[in-house]
Amino acid sequence: MPMSAYRRAGGAAALAGLMTLPLAAPAVADDSMVCAQAAYAMGLRYQQQSAEVAALQRQGFALARYRLEDRLETLGEDAAPAIITDLDETVLDNSALLARDMSECHDYTTWDTWKHWEREGEPRLIPGAKAFLDYADEHGVAIYYVSDRYQENEADTITTLETLDLPQVSEDSVMLLGPPKAERRAKVEEGHTLVMQLGDSLHDFSGEFADADLAGQHALVEQNAERFGQDWIVFPNAGYGDWSEAELETWDAPLETE
C-alpha cells in the first residue's frame, strides 16, 4: 500500500521511449517535450490492461484457496484460524488513480492524491479476490484487512469494501496505517492461528522486509523461499514498489541491428 513509510519510492522503472499516453495540454509545450511521469506507462499498462496480470491474480487466489483448504484440514477445532490480506493491488485495483495522475504529469509516488481517492475513488476488485475471501468466510476463517491506507479515511475505506460486498468488514477487521504492519499482525495473532497472508509488497508478510534495502530483500526472499506459495501469497504490482529506482542490468555488447 503506497502510504507506508517502507515504500520509499514507487512507480514503474523509468523506461525511456514509453511516452505514448495522452497528456494534459498544459503539461507539454510541444510534441518534442514529454513529462517524466510518462515513463510509468509500460508498468501501468501491464498492471491495468494485460491479460497476463489478470491471469496471475486469479492464479494467486486459486493457489491461496488450495493452500487454505490444506491448512484447515490439519487444524484442531480450537485453532481459530485467520488470514491477513493487504488491500491495495492485492484486493483493490487502484490503477485508475495512477493512470490519471500520470496523464496529468503528476508524480503519484508522492502519494498526495491518495486521500482524495480513498474518499471518492471507485477501485475495482482484483480478479479472484472476492471468491477467495467468500470461501474463507464460509469456512469459519477470520479475515483481517491490514492496509496502509490512511486511518482518517477509515470510514471511507470500510464503505468501499462494503460496496464491493466483501465479507467480515468492520472497524475491528480493517486495520489501517498507524502502528507498523508487524504490530498489527501480532495483534491478530494474539487471538488466532494465522494461517495465511496475502499482499503485493514483501513488507505485507514480515517486518524484516520493511527494514531491508533491495539487496537485503532479495536475501530474505531466498531465506524464506519455502513460504512463498504456501502461507505467503504474492500478487503482481508493476505500478510502484521499493524496486522502482533500481538500476537495470544491460548487455555490454555494442548495439547492432539487422
Phi, psi and omega in degrees: 000137193293334185284351183299140176295343182284341180266090186287337178204147180232191179092156177291155178302135184294116182241110181297141177099350181266064190244042191254354178287146177297140182245154178298143185304317182292346189282336183229147181276321177203183185294343182274354182241124179228139183291156184297330184294344178296343177294346177282353193300314185298315180297318181290323177298317179298314184294319188267324192250341187284139173292334180295318178295317177301321178294317179297321179295314178297320178298319179298317180287328175296316177297318179301319180295315179301314181294322179294318177304312181299316184292321182295330179292336184262352183275148174284170183294335183261018188286333183052065184292149178217152170238152174241130175233139168292169178256296192286125183067011170242309175251324183249137177261110182257017188296336179297321176297314183296319179293320177300313180299316180298320181295337177264010182058036177252134182280102183290348179285358170276347176061020182276359174255359188289322181299318178299317179297318179299323182283318191236350181289163180233078180294151175269159173283141171293135180305130178093345186295310185296317181300319179293314182295323175297320178299314179300316180298315182294339182254022171075022180265128176289137182244127176240128179262099185255109189222154175264029166295160185290133178300326181295341178255025182303314182299322180292319178295318177299318178299319178299314181293322178293320179299325178278002174062041177275150185279158171056041179268121180201173177296331179283323186273340179263108188245106190256185187306135182168255173297152176305155181302327179300321179289322178292322175299317181298325179295319177298319184289345179299326183239009185218162167266110182283113186256345182196146173231143180230138180189171178252349180237144185296332179286356171291347186249326183203142177295340178300323179293325181295329184268359186255148171282183186298318178297320177295324178296319177300318180295320180291326175299317178297318182293331183252023187305326185289346183272333181289130185084358177249273177254357172245116181245118186256138180247149185287139174215102179266008184270326182196159179163172182297340183280351197294337180254009179292145177283142179276145174274134183240155172286133186272004177286147177299147179291126176227139176240153180229000000 
